Amino acid sequence: MKKATYETGVRGEEIAEQYLRELGMRTMERRHREKAGEIDLIMEDGKMIVFIEVKTRFSTNEAGEGLRAVTPAKQRRIAKSAMLFLQKHGWLNRAVRFDVIEINRDGITHIPDAFQPGGMMF
């Protein structure tokens, strides 16, 4: 991955985290890595654990370009990583949600409950 791309991603995650904290969410982890993949942000919204994928596209203001990048395959990797995270902490009984945030030159688009993991029990 190019350094500029990585830095753009990190900056987008920082913007998203600040936005979500202003909504009252609490940061649990940033850039959580599992064998299955990475989760950009893990936050608490009340008692719910929220797994957030952040897509940053400063080079465009076309809404939806980053959101389309969260493909079914990407969703499966995020869900598998989330399951491993929950198992590791003994939180399989916690309510969870999967959000996607897109950041572009026009601002922030936040899609709460953007997808449900197919066939996984949460």
NORHUSUL-V181707 format. One record per residue. RES is the residue in one small letter. OMEGA is omega in radians with two decimals (* if undefined). Layout:
# NORHUSUL-V181707
res = <RES	RES>
omega = <OMEGA	OMEGA>
This chain:
# NORHUSUL-V181707
res = <m	k	k	a	t	y	e	t	g	v	r	g	e	e	i	a	e	q	y	l	r	e	l	g	m	r	t	m	e	r	r	h	r	e	k	a	g	e	i	d	l	i	m	e	d	g	k	m	i	v	f	i	e	v	k	t	r	f	s	t	n	e	a	g	e	g	l	r	a	v	t	p	a	k	q	r	r	i	a	k	s	a	m	l	f	l	q	k	h	g	w	l	n	r	a	v	r	f	d	v	i	e	i	n	r	d	g	i	t	h	i	p	d	a	f	q	p	g	g	m	m	f>
omega = <3.12	-3.12	-3.13	3.12	3.12	-3.12	3.09	3.12	3.13	3.13	3.11	3.11	3.10	3.11	-3.14	-3.13	3.13	3.11	-3.10	3.08	3.09	3.06	3.10	3.12	-3.13	-3.13	3.04	3.14	3.03	3.06	3.13	-3.12	3.00	3.08	-3.08	-3.10	-3.08	3.00	-3.04	-3.13	2.98	-3.06	3.03	3.05	-2.96	3.13	-3.09	3.01	-3.09	3.08	-2.99	3.01	-3.12	3.07	-3.09	-3.13	3.13	-3.10	-3.12	2.99	3.11	-3.12	3.05	-3.11	3.11	-3.13	3.12	3.14	3.10	-3.05	3.06	3.11	3.11	3.11	3.12	3.12	3.12	-3.13	3.13	3.09	3.11	3.13	3.11	3.10	-3.12	3.12	-3.10	-3.09	-3.12	-3.06	-3.11	3.13	-3.13	3.03	-3.13	3.11	3.10	-3.14	3.00	3.07	3.04	3.09	3.05	-3.06	3.13	3.12	-3.01	2.96	-3.10	3.10	3.06	3.11	-3.03	3.11	3.05	3.12	-3.13	3.04	3.13	-3.12	3.08	*>
